[in-house]
Amino acid sequence: MSPFVFNTTRSIRFGAGSLGSIGSLARAVIGARVCVVTDAGMMATGIVEQAVATLKAHGVVVTLYSGVQADPPEAVIREAADIVRSAAVDGVIGLGGGSSLDVAKLVALLGVGKEELKSMYGVEKAKGPRLPLILVPTTAGTGSEVTPISIVTTGAAEKMGVVSQVLLPDVALLDPELTYGLPPQVTAATGIDAMVHAIEAYASASANNNPLSRLLAKQALELMGPTLLKAVQNGADVDARADMLLGSMLAGQAFANSPVAAVHALAYPLGGHFHIPHGLSNALVLPHVLRFNAATAHQAYVDLAPHVFPELTSFQGQERVALFCDRLADLSAACGLPQTLREMGIGEDWLPKLARDAMNQTRLLVNNPRPVTESDALAIYRAAF
């Protein structure tokens, strides 16, 4: 067995209604002064109000930053960090989807005032220390609460990652009740995103692809594969919501240690140029990347297919792999997600530019089980068009 390293969040708390413990948890982990990092959409749900009331009931002074945007730009992160420093808080709580959690991670680092954002991009460039950090996800998708990764939009369209173990929070608090109000399309897109995390982690060419990540990826897919459509069709299905949230977290643990690859690399230019939500970007290219990878990732997909779609157990070899790719596309369609770049208003003349930009995602492409050239990327985008 090859050597490997596996890191994850120090403490994970899972349970319906667990947001009610945020006050006592913050006092124990952070202290008396916290900054809650969230977005305007979350403010409209009442969840932030509930969390703030619980914090205040436990004597916690709350500074609120609600300016997080999807695909957060550097300006948002710097603005939030300035607020954290000026308020002299003891720590940070990220509450919301992946963008809010990613911003909270970076704000906890920048709030100490010893590092600059521009010096953090890349792998293990951010050294810390950071402020105490609690992350509370409200979508079942990114797994950001257990990953050492924050994604930032730099410039007009390009995305860059800060990858450092210091970003792992002190506590991840997972309350399935917070996901009950998610609209069907958000449920679908974030759910496909989480499934991609598990699939790419399992097949990753990373030298740190390891038995724990593969085990977690399989468990995540067993939870999410039969459940995603149920959660989309009935957002109040308590068991489906719990399975999706737990599955998303397990997938996050998997890819945090066995990194994702070409699906994400080709998804990022779609989000950067056209502001397509990240999960939907993944869904648009997923089956086409898997078909491209099938020649070299054959056994990985053979292994995974029955964990997502148990009925594929009766098929073998390449037929099982082909059906796996087809069923993933069918699941995305059944969940009501667009299936082509054309449907997203992307002109065919954009495809070469997207392919060139995807080649900049070297951090991700190096993990793909089959090398991807610019012409390969263009062919994949054409298949998705």
Buried (B, 14 or more C-beta within 10 A) or exposed (E): EEEBEBEBBEEBBBBBEBBBBBBBBBBEBBBEBBBBBBBEBBBEBEBBEBBBEBBEEBEBBBBBBBBBBBBBBBEBBBBBBBBBBEBEBBBBBBBBBBBBBBBBBBBBBBBBEEBEBEEBBEEEEBBBEBBBBBBBBBBBBBBBBBBBBBBBBBEEBBBBBBBBBBBBBBBBBBBBBBBBBBEBBBBBBBBBBBBBBBBBBBBBBBEBBBEBBBBBBBBBBBBBBBBBBBBBBEBEBEEBBBBBBBBBBBBBBBBBBBBBBBBBBBBBBBBBBBEBBBBBBBBBBBBBBBBBBBEBBBEBBBBBBBBBBEEBEEBEEEEBBBBBBBBBBBBBEBBBBBBEBEEBEBEEEBBBBBBEBBBBBEBBBBBBBBEBEEEBBBBBBBBBB
